[in-house]
Structure formats: structure tokens, C-alpha cells
Amino acid sequence: MTNVLAVDVGGTNIKCAVFDHNLSILESRTLETPQDDGSGKSVVWVISTLVKELQKNHDIRSIGLAVPGTLDEPAGITRWAGNLGWKNVPIVQMLENEVGIPIAFKHDVRAGALAELRNGAMKGFDNGIFLPIGTGIACAIVLDGEIRSSDGFAGEVGHVDVNSDRVCVCGKTGCLEATSSTLAISKAYEALSGKRKSTLEIVNEIDSDSIARKVYDEAISGLVRAVEILATIIAPEVIVLGGGLSMAGPRFISDLREKLDKELTFQRKPELVTSKYGIQSGMYGCGIMAWELVDGR
């Protein structure tokens, strides 16, 4: 049976899944993303090793590959990815040389938006934002039913200034990503408390832990500022929140909604919803991309 492989590379983990033509997962793996890998060679080795292992049981005809950063998608090059330490890495050619399988390539957030737009929380909307909050933060912009990329540069909302004092991987201070990402929340909590906890643990303790409350409130304030900018400039009907922080439950959406409503006046107030696929949106998008490559679409 013909299958495809989805590979969603994040700053912390690489999520992989073998999909059949109905987008059912036949086998999945989560691997640690190699650190201090500026050349991308370690990531390629991890993925190619997995591909060879999976090929023992699956006829893999194509790979859907997603990575973060600013990309030249037609050329298969990652121009810059702060959380991976990549600059001008020809990741598609590198991986194709190792596995000999055709690869469909897209930004990880735009891949997630593809899944949410086709079959998920954005289905039925013409204008929306997909905003996953994970190790990093970027967004995918959907206008008139199409995912817009502006040559791969669009959507880097993680690097707008939200008036914090945090230093970002991009070299600037005050970025959304350095304030509201899951990595930023856990790092800020550890710096203030001396304790290491996951983001979800921190959010679950905001009523009993003053440090957790402080870090959470700063993260929400940063997100409100960024969403206000998006609402003012793009006027989305819906904002689909994904990534690790979206798993914090309805309270997260409620807190964001309450504070955002106080900031928006004349702007269209977007619906705020969580993604259908959770932290797997990018992986499902990669599956769709891979099948389109096989089917010639």
C-alpha cells in the first residue's frame, strides 16, 4: 500500500507520521530535535535514519517537510530559523540526497494552517489567522481563502515588539516570542522561582503561585498586543490558536478574549478558537502536502 511521510521539525521536537490516503496515521514518532546544529546535518541524519527504518514496513512515496523560520519554499532553503540556528540551509536538497524521495516543503505554521483550513477549525472561513504558540511563535495568514506567504517572509509575528524586557533569539528585545512562547514562559518561571516546570504546569498553578501568575499575565499581555495588531491590519474573521499553550484549556482562550475585547474598539473582533489538530496541525498539513505531490496536484 502506498503511503507518505509527514515530518514537522520544531525547535524542541520533530513530529513524524506515516499517512495513508485517507490521512489516517499508520505509525508515528516524536524525536528530539538536535541542538547546536547550524548546518542542519544532524537533523537530516535523524530524519533519514527514521525514513530507512520506516521503509521496512511502509511504501513511502513522498515526504511532506515543514520547518520554522523564513523560507524560500520553491528553492527548498531555510533562509533563517532562530530556534534551529539555521541560516541559508538547503534542507530539501540535503534530505533528498539522503533518502531519494521527493519532498514537498512548507513553513511549519503554514503547513498547520493548510490542515486547519481544509479540515479543521478554519474550514468555512475566508479570512483568518493560524497562530500556534510553541517553542517559537509565527502565524499563517489566510486572505480570501488562500494562505499568503509573501515569498516566505510573511507571518513572523513572533518578532513584533510587545514592550517586554526579554531578549529574543533574533537579537532584539521585547519580541512576542521572547515573552509568550512556551519556551519563554518556562524559562521566565525558572529564572524567578529556581524551579523547572512545563508551561502547562505553570498555567495550572496561576491561582496558587504568584510567580506563575506573573509569568502567565505577561504572556497573555504580549499575545493581546500581537493579536490587536493582526486584527487592526488584517481583520481576520477567526484566529485559530494552536501549539502547546492552546492545550491549557478554555481558561486560556477566555483570558485572552477578555483582555483583547478591552483593546479593540472599531476593529472586527475575531472569533478565538483552538485548533482541531492541536500540536499535530503541522504534521497533518505535511501529510496533505505529501499526498498532493504524489497525486500531481
Secondary structure, DSSP 8 states (H G I E B T S, - for coil): -EEEEEEEE-SSEEEEEEE-TT--EEEEEEEE--SS-TTSHHHHHHHHHHHHHHTTT-EEEEEEEEE-SEEETTTTEEEEETTTTEEEE-HHHHHHHHH---EEEEEHHHHHHHHHHHHSTTTT-SSEEEEEBSSSB--EEEETTEEE-TTTTTT-GGGSB-S---B-TTS-BSBSHHHHSHHHHHHHHHHHHS----HHHHHHTTTT-HHHHHHHHHHHHHHHHHHHHHHHHT--SEEEEETGGGGG-HHHHHHHHHHHHHH-SSS---EEEE-SSGGGHHHHHHHHHHHHHHHT-
